[in-house]
């Protein structure tokens, strides 16, 4: 962090797709190339279910992508289809104001967040961990620190790197995710002694944690059963500002549930 950056005493390192937003990481591609939507969705479900690696998923997407997604194409998608769960921007700003570094740690594309922040759709954040498959030239509103995320296991490594850079112990770190793709991040948190929050928890994440003896400190929002379809309407009714009290309780040494 730059010397003039505010000091943080804790970190909330969270996934984005279907965790803080109803959108998926390839939705902007499907917006520009709608004929690719079914295959993109299949690729997303495969890596979040730990059937293929993120690296393999990106290779598959690159093979079918007709051309690059230019900034104006990303902007057109964001203008038409950007979506975030209720209260998420306010939660980010609240965390930053409380000395809690809010770090997006996601398989979503760096370029998506560059443009979303530049357009004022999301608050500026000090650190971002995301996929470099789509990345634009650096801009004035980019997060000061950006970690490349090439595989899902990089989530834990990047959270650990952020904590080390800021001198924050694992006991003052919260990780949050929704699917099996967040499993390695939760596994890191379990071993390190960080707090573990599920958000819109899917069976793939519950299975990953159950098989490894990983207990979540909190399951926020909807908790899906096996075979249960997503309910975007109910998801959008969840107010993420209700996470403030569990976050404070966890970081104060209590039980957040």
N, C-alpha and C positions, 0 to 999 in steps of 0.2 A: 504494500500500500504506500501511496505517497505520504510524505511527512505531514501534509496539511489535511489528510483525510481524517475523519472522526475516528475516535477509538471505540472499539467494540469489545464487550465482555462475553458475548455468546454468539452462536451461529445457528441459524435455521437453514438447513440445506435441503431444498425440496425439488422433486420432480415437477414437471409442468403438464404434460399431455394426460388428460383424463384424471388429473390429480388436483391441479389448480385451474384447469381450463377443460372444457368439453372437447376440445379439438385434438387431433392427432398430429404427429410430426410431419406427415406427408400431405396434409390437407391442402397446403398452398400449391403443391404440385398438381394434385387432382383438380384444383380450381382452374389452373391454366391448361391442363391436359386431361379433361374429364374422362377420356377413354381409358386412362390408366387407373382410375379409382378402384376397381375391384382387385387388381393385382397389388396395388399399394396397401390396401387394407389387409390383404392376406399376409404381406410381408411384415406389417406392423404387428399383427396378432402372433406371427411366428416368433419374432424375437422377444416380444414382451412375455410370451409363454415359454421362453427359453428353449425353443425348438431349433432356432438358428442363432448365430451370433449377430451382434449389431454390425460388425464389419461385413459379414456375408449379406446382411439385409441391404446395406448401402451399396454394395457391388451390384446386387440385383436391381436396385432402383436406378443406378447409373446406366446399366445396360438398356433399360427401357425408356430412359428419359430422352426425348427428341432433341433437347437443347438446354442451355443454361436458363435458370430462372433469374432474370435481370431484376435490379431494384424496383423498376416501375411495375413489373409483374407482381412482385411481392407486395408493393404498396396497393395495387388494385385488389389483391386478395384481402389484405388487412382492412381496407376501406369497406369492403363488402361483407367480410365474414369473421373478422376478429371477434373472439368470444372469451370470456373469463368468468369463473364462478363469482357469485355475489360476494362482495366484500374483500376480494383478493387484493386489489390495489390499495385499499385502505389498510389491510393487514400488513402489507409490505411497508407502507409508510410508517405505520405504528411501530413495527419492529425496529426500523432504522432510527426512529426517534427515541426508542428505549435502549439503544446501544446493542441491539441484536442484529448482527449482519445477516440480511436475507440474501441467500445465495441460490439462484436457480441452477439446478444440477440435473441436466436433462439430455435425452437423446434428440431433442429438437435442435433445429439448425441455428448456428450463431447468427446468420444473416436475418433470420426471422426476428430475433430479439433486437438486433441492431436497428432494424426499421421500426419495430413496435415501440421501442423506447424513443427513437428520434421523432416519431409522430405523436408522442405524448399518450400513447395507449397504455403504457406501463410506466411506473415511476423508475427513475434511474436507480441502478443497483451498483454496489462497489465491485462485486465479483460475479462472474458467469462461468458456468461449466456446461459446454454444449458441443454439438456435433459440427465440425468444420466443413462438412460436405458442401454447404452453401454458406459462403462468407463474403462480405463486401469490404471494399477499402475502409480503413478506419475513419470514424467520424467523431465529432466533438462530444456526442452524447453516449458513445460506447462505454460500457463498464471499464474502469481503469485496469482491472485484472480479468483476463479471459483464459480459461483452461480448455484445451482441446479434450473432447470426450470421444474416443474411438471405439471403445467397448463398454458394456454396462459396468464392468468391474472398475472402470476408471472413476465412477461416481465416488466410491469410497476413497480412492487415492486422492482425488481432487479436494474432497472435503478435508481429508487429513492434511493436505498441503496448505489449504486455507487456514486451518486451525493453527498449524505450525507457524505460518507467516505472521499471524496475529498474536501468537503466544496464548491461545485459548485451549484449556484442557478439554479432553473428550467429554467429561462430565458436564460441560456447559455447551454441548452441541446437541441439536435435535435434527434427525433426518426424517424425511417424509416422502412417502411414495404410495403407489396404488396397485402395481402389478408385479408379476414375476420378474420383469426386467429391473425392478428395484431391489430384488432379492440380494444381490451382491453388496449393495449399499447398506441394506439392513444387516447383513452378515458382518460387514466391517464395524457397524455401530455396536452390534452385540459383543464383538470381541474387544472393542475399544472402551466400552462403557458409556456410550452415548445414548440419548433417548431416542425411541423409535415410535413414530406416529404413522398409522395408516390413514389414507384419505381416499374415499370412494373405493374401498378395498375390494380387489378382485380375487377369485378363487386361486388364480395362479400364484399370487403373493402369499396367501394363507397356506397353500401347499408347500411353497418354498420354505417358509418359516417353520411350519410344522415338522418337516422332514429334518430340520437342522436344530430344533429346540430353541428357536428364536421367539421370544415373547414380545409382542408390541405393547408399549406403554399406553397407547390410545388408538382407537379406531374411530376416526371422525367422519361424519357424513354417512353416506350409504355403505353398507357392507353386503356385497353380492354373494349369493349362494351359487353352487355349481349349476351351470345351465341357465341361470337367471339372466335375461337380457338387460342391458343397460336401460335406465330410465332417465333420459336427459332432463325431462321436466322436473322430476324430483331432485335431481342433482342441482339444477339451477336455483332451487328454492333454499338450498343450504347456505347459510350466511357464515363465511369464513372469519368474520370478526368474532364469532363465538370461540375461535381458537385462542383468543388473547388470554383468557383465564387459565386454560390448561398449560399454555406456554409459560406463563408467569409461575404457576404452581410447580411445574417441572424444574425450572431453573432456580426456584427457591428451595429445592430439595424435597418437594412433596411428590405425591402420586397424582399425575395429571388427569386420570380417568374420572 
